Amino acid sequence: MQARAEEIVAVRQEILELLSLQMEALDSPMGLTEARLSECYERQARVQELREKLQALSNSECGVGTVGNEAAETSRCGPQAIPASLDTAANVQV
């Protein structure tokens, strides 16, 4: 259980680092060259992979509740999705 929590933290940290790089690239005074734009798309694809991994980790952490305790599981483990606004903060569409 502890290892899974650490993995979730690591995935979230990597997502934040990638999005920070996206913002740096878009705010760069050098502008967006084809190479830099390509890097942005690659980072955005990686963010999507990590979001899916994070969702899978969150789902496996919560488990499937039985009929009697499903509401308790849902409230304790509510949705863990990353808001779309974080993905689009860099204005890079995939």
URSULNOR-V322882 format. One record per backbone hydrogen bond with DSSP energy under -1.0 kcal/mol. NH is the residue of the N-H (numbers start at 1). CO is the residue of the C=O. If there is no record, write none. Layout:
nh-><NH NH>
co-><CO CO>
This chain:
nh-><5 6 7 8 9 10 11 12 13 14 15 16 17 18 19 20 21 22 23 24 25 26 27 31 37 38 39 40 41 42 43 44 45 46 47 48 49 50 51 52 53 54 55 56 57 58 59 60 61 62 63 70 73 74 75 76 77 86 88 91>
co-><1 2 3 4 5 6 7 8 9 10 11 12 13 14 15 16 17 18 19 20 21 22 23 28 33 34 35 36 37 38 39 40 41 42 43 44 45 46 47 48 49 50 51 52 53 54 55 56 57 58 59 66 69 70 71 72 73 83 84 88>
